[in-house]
Amino acid sequence: MRKSVLISLLLVGVVFPKGDADKELLAKAKQFFSPLPKSFPSADNPITPQKVELGRLLFFERRLSVNDMVSCATCHAIEYYYASPAPKQMGALKLQPRHAPTVLNSAGQFVQHWIGNRKDVEDQALQSLTGPPAFGNPSKESVEEKIRKIPYYVELFRKAFPKDKEPITAENIAKAIGAFERTLVTPSRFDDFLKGNTKALTPEEKRGLNTFIEVGCVACHNGALVGGNMYQKFGIYEPYWKYTKSESIDEGRYAVTKKEEDKYVFKVPPLRNVAMTAPYFHDGSVASLEEAVWIMGKVQLGKDLSKEQVRDIVAFLKSLTGKIPEDARKPPILP
Amino acid sequence: MRKSVLISLLLVGVVFPKGDADKELLAKAKQFFSPLPKSFPSADNPITPQKVELGRLLFFERRLSVNDMVSCATCHAIEYYYASPAPKQMGALKLQPRHAPTVLNSAGQFVQHWIGNRKDVEDQALQSLTGPPAFGNPSKESVEEKIRKIPYYVELFRKAFPKDKEPITAENIAKAIGAFERTLVTPSRFDDFLKGNTKALTPEEKRGLNTFIEVGCVACHNGALVGGNMYQKFGIYEPYWKYTKSESIDEGRYAVTKKEEDKYVFKVPPLRNVAMTAPYFHDGSVASLEEAVWIMGKVQLGKDLSKEQVRDIVAFLKSLTGKIPEDARKPPILP
């Protein structure tokens, strides 16, 4: 990955004459990033308006949890850009093991959860139904029975899954929520820039973008989501906890694979809307974006980023703050 | 109270000729009810746009709680008409002792909380800051310090409390939230009816309103809020738990006064938006409005209401569902 970054940089240097810095930066950026798509479709779960509308209700539905206290929106709250302001949020029965990241754009990731133990958003939603740190239902059947008793949902499930004899199933709950989440896309000024409008970013943001590429952040944080498409060890140069002051040491993906090489390996988080979704890292141990960027330089790149570099990168990251789709800005009133 | 109801009924019968049933019902209703005001002002906490806007942010602000997990909106959620669908909702550190009712129109009550142990909405908000079943902060100072660190709030508090040298205080947090809540008024078709438009209610709703008055519900549930202006023993004819199947017996206001006559006495809850704010009673022990109405007939009036009576009363109660003000339909994005 590092080598290809270097080659790209050289390539870009050759193609553009000095002075046309904006176009050069744009060409460089296009090597690593792409604009957000309109949605994140899935062959297994086609997005339909009926499913999305049902999923939108279910996303806010606390009655999906065993004690009617917790919905998806408890950990992924509109007012915090569909993330949680707590380092770790309480689920129905148990504290969550890691920070609840934003679900905006998250359907576009290659896997779900910090340690990649969920295949896609549907898998994430399905397993949440029975997980004690999520909804804590004793079984899929128990939550199905509960939802079947709410007449309004019977009708909506029938419309969303017209071919199913019994449409209210845990799998269809997950599909509806997944379909809603697949529409949660938040394009920002950075997308305008990538589409050719070099004036969409301020000089400071452009400097930050350039720094983000030059110092090597882009090696992992790339693609449409500026992350979310690979695993990486957290703490290549030094242990992460030396800087994050984490309360406990999380071994990351090792918990899933039990392979030594997966120790401290996490999914690279997407950086879309990162300025709106503090606190940072898998355990929410760092509150400030400036500090998080500086720590990343230290432990991932072995670099002591200067104040100016951090400031510029943060300015660039703020340009990744997009607009929440209008339908997702307002919670539904539930039946 | 009962006698005055009777006198009113007789009075109305005299004034209007038979046949003009709608006008008669309107005149009868106006004896007991009044339309909602535009807001619920307070001499101690004048409503200003700056305070309301700040209060709206703080209402959704989870960082008011000791662990960043809980905001006012956790127990009073937009999607459930500013109430909770759980019988008892979890606070920051402890389960709430009683059901979290809607805060819509609640500022208009004569006292706050089921057992009247909060003077007004400001007192409720202030005490929530440090109560373990609410926000669980160890002290007022600790939450003040936390909010002072968020630059955006420093500015908003200065604007909302321009005369205060140090505007970020627990008392001002409570005043801002209170000011916001004082604007949460939800007029409905029932108000149109009370203002003279007798066509605003359907025939079934009118029958229900008449039954509501005739059987005696109106003795306690009256005024602009259809409740919320007196205390009453829950279980006049029979113990309430015989019907609600409550898991534990709540002695109500006795916990506050330790007077024998206050055993099982609760504040009469307002019935505005009651159809949208299940489950019912102080402990959320009853899920269906039909059942709740029938139980009230049994234990408060000593009457076994017929299926038709219950159906009509429920129809009337549904006409009390108002529109949530636009500013309160959308959560703010927090700084």
Interface residues (C-beta under 8 A of the other chain):
Chain A: F60 E61 R62 R63 N67 D68 M69 A73 T74 A77 I78 E79 Y80 Y81 S84 P85 A86 P87 Q89 M90 M276 I324 R329 K330 P331 P332 I333 L334
Chain B: F60 R62 R63 N67 D68 M69 A73 T74 A77 I78 E79 Y80 Y81 S84 P85 A86 P87 Q89 M90 M276 I324 R329 K330 P331 P332 I333 L334
